[in-house]
């Protein structure tokens, strides 16, 4: 479900690769992490946000390119619960297509929550890598459900870009 992305290039300048990395600073106004990437340029960490009206994650039967419940969960009860939520069309039975909202949002199962603790439990994703992995997961899911040129993907990417640049 999560894919590591290798950059097509590596950049090292003199002994820069051997210098200690600077710790990220938190901007108190935006509550976003900032780190210096060189030449005094601040780089803001991309922060995951859910885009209202998307619902791509509510398409529970996503097909063979995604992990099965048996591959995700260790607890058979979680597998059973997940499968019980899949409607005949592959969407969660609690997803209301007309409003694009979850009818049990405040009481949804833990595995429906995109939170660092859930990603750690289910996928072994470290809290430091949560935002990057959550964004990647959302992009993959949105592309699979709505397509790579969908308004949902455009809205998600716009929100992430805007949050990172503010």
CORJOGI-V163487 format. One record per residue. N is the residue number from 1. NEAR is the number of other C-alpha atoms within 8 Angstrom. D_LAST is the distance of its C-alpha to the last C-alpha in Angstrom with 1 decimal. Layout:
n: {N;N}
near: {NEAR;NEAR}
d_last: {D_LAST;D_LAST}
//
This chain:
n: {1;2;3;4;5;6;7;8;9;10;11;12;13;14;15;16;17;18;19;20;21;22;23;24;25;26;27;28;29;30;31;32;33;34;35;36;37;38;39;40;41;42;43;44;45;46;47;48;49;50;51;52;53;54;55;56;57;58;59;60;61;62;63;64;65;66;67;68;69;70;71;72;73;74;75;76;77;78;79;80;81;82;83;84;85;86;87;88;89;90;91;92;93;94;95;96;97;98;99;100;101;102;103;104;105;106;107;108;109;110;111;112;113;114;115;116;117;118;119;120;121;122;123;124;125;126;127;128;129;130;131;132;133;134;135;136;137;138;139;140;141;142;143;144;145;146;147;148;149;150;151;152;153;154;155;156;157;158;159;160;161;162;163;164;165;166}
near: {5;6;5;4;4;4;5;4;4;5;4;7;6;5;7;7;7;5;6;4;4;6;5;8;7;8;9;6;4;6;7;11;10;12;12;11;8;6;5;6;7;9;8;10;9;10;11;9;6;5;8;6;7;7;10;10;8;8;11;10;7;10;5;5;5;7;9;6;9;9;7;9;10;7;6;8;6;9;11;8;8;9;8;7;10;13;9;5;5;10;12;11;8;8;12;10;6;4;6;10;11;8;7;7;7;4;5;8;6;6;6;6;8;8;7;10;7;12;13;11;8;8;8;7;11;9;8;5;8;12;10;10;10;10;10;10;10;10;10;8;10;14;12;9;9;10;9;8;7;9;6;9;14;9;9;11;8;8;10;12;9;8;9;11;6;5}
d_last: {29.6;27.2;27.5;26.9;25.6;27.2;25.6;28.1;28.1;27.9;27.0;28.9;29.6;32.7;32.4;28.6;29.1;31.2;28.8;27.4;23.8;21.4;20.1;16.4;15.0;13.1;10.4;12.2;9.6;7.1;10.2;9.0;11.4;11.3;14.5;16.2;17.4;19.8;20.3;17.7;14.8;12.0;11.3;8.9;11.0;10.8;11.3;14.0;13.9;17.0;17.0;19.5;22.5;22.6;25.2;25.8;26.3;29.1;31.2;33.1;35.7;33.6;36.4;37.7;34.6;33.2;34.6;37.3;37.3;40.0;37.9;35.0;36.9;39.5;40.8;43.1;42.1;38.5;39.8;42.1;39.4;37.0;39.9;40.9;37.6;38.0;39.5;41.9;39.1;37.0;34.4;34.2;36.7;34.2;31.7;32.3;31.8;32.2;29.2;27.4;27.2;29.0;32.0;32.0;28.3;28.8;31.9;30.9;32.2;30.3;30.0;28.0;25.2;22.3;22.2;22.6;26.1;27.2;26.0;27.9;30.9;31.2;29.9;30.0;26.2;25.2;22.4;20.6;20.8;20.0;16.4;17.6;20.9;19.7;17.5;20.5;22.9;21.1;21.0;24.7;25.6;24.0;25.7;28.9;29.0;27.6;27.6;25.5;25.0;24.3;22.0;21.1;20.0;18.1;16.3;15.6;14.3;12.1;10.7;10.2;8.7;6.1;5.5;5.7;3.8;0.0}
//
